[in-house]
């Protein structure tokens, strides 16, 4: 009869366990960077800080608060409803990082989008959420006053959508009138943030050979490319490739078929550069007595 196999030595029995432990250690080491991207308290986003951390940042000179304003609306069949919210948060973060002394407040995702009953503008499409202008403006005022109370000197409204730009200007004017006796305090509706997507960015795309009809004003080439540059998950690649339903009847004003992240990156760079320059320029004007609220500026077409 063949002899039974000999019992494994203690050393050989421990070997598989040692290999398993080593493999686990390697996996854990690989996962660490996913959760250690920034030191505690180093984020530019207010909601990622503790109250003492924020107080310390303000005391150290981070006295500009960026208030990103998005919107929940249809963006054609190829882009998600929260496009504005994701985009404005990411861009506000890059602006804050470039400034070096700014904090980004939570995104305001509920904005005026047109009449609810009967539905008008983007409200004609499923998923759009619209609130009345007075409620929207009241939220902006309350947000700015809260930030001012905590020590921020400059409160900047960053509006990613064209339909409420007039409201941002009205609110900023009212706050500046209210804060007139506080030297250095300033509310700023940053027109440069939105304008660059309509003017400078469109011009840059034009220089690359794209026409105005393709660039578009909502969910077209420019809009979709910006979304791709911020997060490709915002765009349904299969819908874009199929090319069906990309027209005004489906909420698209422009032609997004040739949109790319590379084209969008040019817009991202322009938005950040122009916004940072405008914020820094406005700081010098904060010592001048603010003007009283004026008549409403013209409303721009929604984007």
C-alpha positions as CSV (number, residue, x, y, z in Angstrom):
1,X,0.0,0.0,0.0
2,X,1.2,3.5,-0.7
3,X,2.1,5.3,2.5
4,X,-0.2,8.1,3.5
5,X,1.0,11.6,2.7
6,X,3.0,13.1,5.4
7,X,1.5,16.0,7.4
8,X,2.5,19.5,6.2
9,X,5.2,21.2,8.3
10,X,4.2,24.1,10.5
11,X,6.2,26.4,8.1
12,X,4.3,25.3,5.0
13,X,0.9,25.6,6.8
14,X,1.7,29.2,7.7
15,X,2.7,30.1,4.2
16,X,-0.8,30.5,2.6
17,X,-1.8,32.6,5.6
18,X,1.2,34.8,5.2
19,X,0.5,35.3,1.4
20,X,-3.1,36.2,2.2
21,X,-2.1,38.7,4.8
22,X,0.4,40.3,2.4
23,X,-2.2,40.5,-0.4
24,X,-4.7,42.2,2.0
25,X,-2.0,44.7,3.0
26,X,-1.4,45.5,-0.6
27,X,-5.1,46.0,-1.3
28,X,-5.5,48.3,1.7
29,X,-2.5,50.3,0.7
30,X,-3.9,50.8,-2.8
31,X,-7.2,52.0,-1.3
32,X,-5.7,54.6,1.0
33,X,-5.2,57.4,-1.6
34,X,-9.0,57.2,-2.4
35,X,-9.7,58.4,1.2
36,X,-6.7,60.6,1.8
37,X,-6.9,63.1,-1.0
38,X,-6.7,66.1,1.3
39,X,-5.7,66.8,4.9
40,X,-8.6,67.4,7.3
41,X,-9.7,71.1,7.1
42,X,-7.9,71.7,3.8
43,X,-11.0,71.6,1.6
44,X,-12.3,74.7,-0.1
45,X,-15.9,73.4,0.3
46,X,-17.7,74.8,3.4
47,X,-19.8,71.6,3.8
48,X,-16.6,69.5,4.1
49,X,-15.2,71.6,7.0
50,X,-16.1,71.5,10.7
51,X,-17.3,74.7,12.3
52,X,-13.9,75.3,14.2
53,X,-12.0,74.6,11.0
54,X,-14.0,77.2,9.0
55,X,-13.6,79.8,11.8
56,X,-9.9,79.2,11.7
57,X,-9.8,79.6,7.9
58,X,-11.7,82.9,8.0
59,X,-9.3,84.1,10.8
60,X,-6.4,83.3,8.5
61,X,-7.8,85.4,5.7
62,X,-10.2,83.3,3.7
63,X,-12.8,86.0,3.7
64,X,-14.3,85.5,0.2
65,X,-17.4,83.2,0.0
66,X,-18.4,81.8,-3.3
67,X,-22.1,80.9,-3.6
68,X,-22.5,78.5,-6.5
69,X,-26.0,78.6,-8.1
70,X,-27.1,75.9,-10.5
71,X,-30.6,74.7,-11.3
72,X,-32.5,71.5,-11.9
73,X,-33.7,71.4,-15.5
74,X,-33.9,69.4,-18.7
75,X,-30.7,69.5,-20.8
76,X,-31.9,67.5,-23.8
77,X,-31.9,63.7,-24.0
78,X,-28.1,63.6,-23.7
79,X,-27.4,65.4,-20.5
80,X,-28.5,64.9,-16.9
81,X,-31.0,67.2,-15.1
82,X,-28.3,68.2,-12.5
83,X,-25.7,69.4,-15.0
84,X,-25.7,73.0,-13.7
85,X,-25.3,71.8,-10.1
86,X,-22.3,69.5,-10.7
87,X,-20.7,72.0,-13.1
88,X,-21.0,75.1,-10.9
89,X,-19.7,73.3,-7.8
90,X,-16.6,72.0,-9.7
91,X,-15.9,75.4,-11.3
92,X,-16.4,77.2,-8.0
93,X,-13.9,74.9,-6.4
94,X,-11.3,75.6,-9.1
95,X,-11.9,79.3,-8.7
96,X,-11.5,79.1,-5.0
97,X,-8.3,77.1,-5.3
98,X,-6.8,79.7,-7.7
99,X,-7.8,82.6,-5.5
100,X,-6.3,80.9,-2.5
101,X,-8.4,82.7,0.1
102,X,-12.0,81.7,-0.8
103,X,-14.5,79.1,0.5
104,X,-17.3,77.5,-1.6
105,X,-20.8,77.5,0.0
106,X,-23.2,74.6,-0.8
107,X,-24.8,74.7,-4.3
108,X,-28.2,76.2,-4.6
109,X,-30.1,73.7,-6.9
110,X,-33.6,75.2,-6.8
111,X,-34.0,78.2,-9.0
112,X,-36.7,79.9,-11.2
113,X,-37.2,77.9,-14.4
114,X,-40.5,79.3,-15.7
115,X,-44.2,79.0,-14.9
116,X,-45.3,75.7,-13.3
117,X,-49.0,76.0,-14.2
118,X,-49.3,76.2,-17.1
119,X,-45.8,74.9,-17.7
120,X,-43.4,77.2,-19.6
121,X,-39.8,77.2,-20.8
122,X,-37.9,74.2,-19.3
123,X,-40.9,73.3,-17.1
124,X,-42.4,71.7,-20.3
125,X,-40.0,68.8,-19.8
126,X,-40.0,66.2,-17.0
127,X,-37.6,66.7,-14.1
128,X,-37.3,70.5,-14.2
129,X,-38.0,72.1,-10.8
130,X,-39.0,75.8,-10.7
131,X,-39.5,78.1,-7.7
132,X,-40.8,81.7,-7.6
133,X,-38.3,84.5,-8.0
134,X,-39.2,86.1,-4.6
135,X,-38.4,82.8,-2.8
136,X,-35.2,82.4,-4.8
137,X,-34.0,85.9,-4.0
138,X,-34.9,85.5,-0.3
139,X,-32.7,82.4,-0.1
140,X,-29.8,84.3,-1.7
141,X,-30.2,87.2,0.7
142,X,-30.4,84.9,3.7
143,X,-27.3,82.9,2.5
144,X,-25.3,86.1,2.0
145,X,-26.3,87.6,5.4
146,X,-25.4,84.3,7.1
147,X,-21.9,84.2,5.5
148,X,-21.4,87.9,6.3
149,X,-22.3,87.2,10.0
150,X,-19.6,84.6,10.2
151,X,-16.9,86.9,9.0
152,X,-16.8,86.7,5.2
153,X,-16.2,90.2,3.7
154,X,-16.9,89.4,0.0
155,X,-19.9,87.2,-1.0
156,X,-19.8,86.2,-4.7
157,X,-22.8,84.8,-6.5
158,X,-21.8,82.4,-9.3
159,X,-24.8,81.7,-11.6
160,X,-24.4,78.9,-14.0
161,X,-27.8,79.5,-15.7
162,X,-28.9,82.5,-17.7
163,X,-32.5,82.8,-16.6
164,X,-31.9,84.2,-13.1
165,X,-28.9,86.6,-13.8
166,X,-31.2,89.6,-13.2
167,X,-32.2,88.3,-9.8
168,X,-28.5,87.9,-8.8
169,X,-27.9,91.5,-9.7
170,X,-30.9,92.8,-7.8
171,X,-30.0,90.8,-4.6
172,X,-26.3,92.0,-4.8
173,X,-27.5,95.6,-5.1
174,X,-29.8,95.3,-2.1
175,X,-27.1,93.8,0.0
176,X,-24.5,96.4,-0.9
177,X,-27.0,99.1,0.0
178,X,-27.6,97.3,3.4
179,X,-23.9,96.9,4.0
180,X,-22.9,100.5,2.9
181,X,-21.7,101.3,6.4
182,X,-19.4,98.3,6.6
183,X,-16.2,99.3,4.8
184,X,-14.9,96.4,2.7
185,X,-18.1,94.4,2.8
186,X,-19.3,93.4,-0.6
187,X,-21.9,91.3,-2.4
188,X,-21.0,90.6,-6.0
189,X,-23.1,89.0,-8.8
190,X,-20.3,87.8,-10.9
191,X,-21.5,88.5,-14.5
192,X,-18.1,87.5,-15.8
193,X,-18.7,83.9,-14.8
194,X,-21.7,83.4,-17.0
195,X,-20.8,85.9,-19.7
196,X,-17.6,84.1,-20.7
197,X,-19.6,81.0,-21.6
198,X,-21.7,83.0,-24.0
199,X,-19.1,85.3,-25.4
200,X,-15.4,84.4,-25.0
201,X,-16.0,80.6,-25.0
202,X,-18.3,80.8,-28.1
203,X,-15.7,82.9,-29.8
204,X,-12.9,80.4,-29.0
205,X,-15.1,77.6,-30.5
206,X,-15.7,79.8,-33.6
207,X,-12.0,80.2,-34.1
208,X,-11.8,76.4,-34.3
209,X,-14.3,76.3,-37.1
210,X,-17.6,75.7,-35.3
211,X,-20.6,77.8,-36.3
212,X,-23.1,79.5,-34.1
213,X,-25.9,77.1,-35.0
214,X,-23.8,74.2,-33.8
215,X,-22.3,75.9,-30.7
216,X,-25.9,76.7,-29.6
217,X,-27.4,78.3,-26.5
218,X,-28.6,75.3,-24.5
219,X,-27.5,71.7,-24.6
220,X,-25.6,72.4,-27.8
221,X,-21.9,71.9,-28.6
222,X,-20.6,74.4,-26.1
223,X,-22.9,73.3,-23.2
224,X,-22.3,69.6,-23.7
225,X,-18.5,70.0,-24.1
226,X,-18.3,71.9,-20.8
227,X,-20.2,69.1,-19.1
228,X,-17.9,66.5,-20.6
229,X,-14.8,68.4,-19.4
230,X,-16.2,68.5,-15.8
231,X,-17.5,64.9,-15.6
232,X,-18.2,62.6,-18.6
233,X,-20.9,60.9,-16.5
234,X,-23.1,64.0,-17.0
235,X,-23.5,63.0,-20.7
236,X,-25.1,59.9,-22.2
237,X,-22.5,58.9,-24.8
238,X,-24.8,56.4,-26.5
239,X,-27.5,59.1,-27.1
240,X,-24.9,61.5,-28.4
241,X,-23.5,58.9,-30.8
242,X,-27.0,57.9,-32.0
243,X,-27.7,61.6,-32.8
244,X,-31.5,61.2,-32.5
245,X,-33.7,63.6,-30.7
246,X,-31.0,66.3,-30.4
247,X,-33.3,69.2,-31.5
248,X,-35.4,72.0,-30.2
249,X,-38.4,69.7,-29.8
250,X,-36.4,67.8,-27.3
251,X,-34.9,70.8,-25.5
252,X,-31.7,71.1,-27.5
253,X,-30.7,74.5,-29.0
254,X,-27.5,73.8,-31.0
255,X,-25.9,70.6,-32.2
256,X,-24.0,68.6,-29.6
257,X,-22.9,65.7,-31.8
258,X,-19.3,66.8,-32.1
259,X,-18.9,67.8,-28.4
260,X,-15.7,66.6,-26.7
261,X,-14.1,67.1,-23.3
262,X,-11.1,68.8,-25.0
263,X,-13.4,71.5,-26.4
264,X,-15.0,71.8,-23.0
265,X,-11.6,72.2,-21.3
266,X,-11.0,75.4,-23.2
267,X,-14.2,76.8,-21.7
268,X,-13.3,75.6,-18.2
269,X,-10.0,77.5,-18.4
270,X,-11.7,80.7,-19.6
271,X,-14.4,80.6,-16.9
272,X,-11.8,80.2,-14.1
273,X,-9.4,82.8,-15.5
274,X,-12.1,85.5,-16.1
275,X,-13.8,84.8,-12.8
276,X,-10.7,85.1,-10.7
277,X,-9.7,88.3,-12.5
278,X,-13.1,89.8,-11.9
279,X,-13.2,88.9,-8.2
280,X,-9.8,90.3,-7.6
281,X,-10.7,93.5,-9.5
282,X,-13.9,93.9,-7.5
283,X,-12.0,93.7,-4.2
284,X,-10.4,97.0,-4.9
285,X,-13.8,98.6,-5.6
286,X,-15.2,97.4,-2.3
287,X,-13.9,100.4,-0.4
288,X,-16.0,102.7,-2.6
289,X,-19.6,103.4,-1.4
290,X,-21.9,100.9,-3.1
291,X,-24.6,102.2,-5.4
292,X,-28.2,102.0,-4.4
293,X,-30.4,99.3,-6.0
294,X,-31.0,100.2,-9.6
295,X,-33.5,99.2,-12.2
296,X,-33.4,95.5,-13.2
297,X,-30.7,94.6,-15.8
298,X,-32.0,92.9,-18.9
299,X,-32.7,89.2,-18.6
300,X,-30.5,86.9,-20.6
301,X,-31.8,83.8,-22.4
302,X,-31.7,80.7,-20.3
303,X,-28.8,78.3,-20.8
